[in-house]
Amino acid sequence: MRRLLLAAVSLTIAILPTAAFAGRAPNADERAAIEAALKAAGYVTWEGIEYDDDGYWEVDDARKPDGREIDLHLDPATLAITED
């Protein structure tokens, strides 16, 4: 699992989005990397994912196993997760 996450992060770094693409959905590779990071952090489901105007991936309604929902931001370079 750790190797998959590292590969996903490396791939994401290679295809970093720019501010010119704010408001766009992730491509297939970006989505796979983001979803791997979310699963590794313990999130089980989520709604929309888009690159926001602040330069972060925004994930709406990410859910933990206990049912708690929260909006998240992910750093595009590291996929570090910050609760909104």
C-alpha positions, -999 to 999 in steps of 0.1 A, spaced: 0 0 0 28 24 9 45 17 -25 13 25 -43 9 57 -24 45 68 -31 40 60 -68 8 79 -69 24 109 -52 54 108 -76 30 107 -106 11 136 -93 42 157 -88 51 150 -124 18 164 -136 12 192 -112 -18 213 -120 -14 251 -123 -37 280 -114 -48 282 -151 -67 250 -144 -86 261 -113 -121 247 -111 -112 216 -132 -118 180 -123 -87 157 -120 -76 136 -149 -76 98 -144 -40 97 -130 -46 126 -106 -79 110 -94 -62 77 -87 -34 95 -67 -59 116 -48 -81 86 -40 -51 66 -28 -42 94 -4 -78 96 8 -80 59 14 -46 58 32 -58 86 55 -89 65 64 -116 81 43 -141 57 29 -162 78 5 -163 113 -9 -182 134 -33 -167 159 -59 -130 165 -64 -118 196 -82 -87 219 -83 -98 251 -66 -88 288 -70 -65 286 -40 -42 261 -57 -53 230 -38 -74 199 -46 -107 203 -29 -127 172 -19 -163 176 -8 -180 155 19 -152 131 26 -164 105 51 -146 86 78 -159 51 88 -178 67 118 -199 86 93 -183 120 100 -183 142 68 -158 170 62 -145 190 32 -108 186 26 -79 204 8 -50 184 -6 -17 200 -15 -11 192 -52 26 185 -47 25 162 -16 -12 153 -13 -10 163 23 -46 165 36 -60 195 55 -95 196 69 -115 226 57 
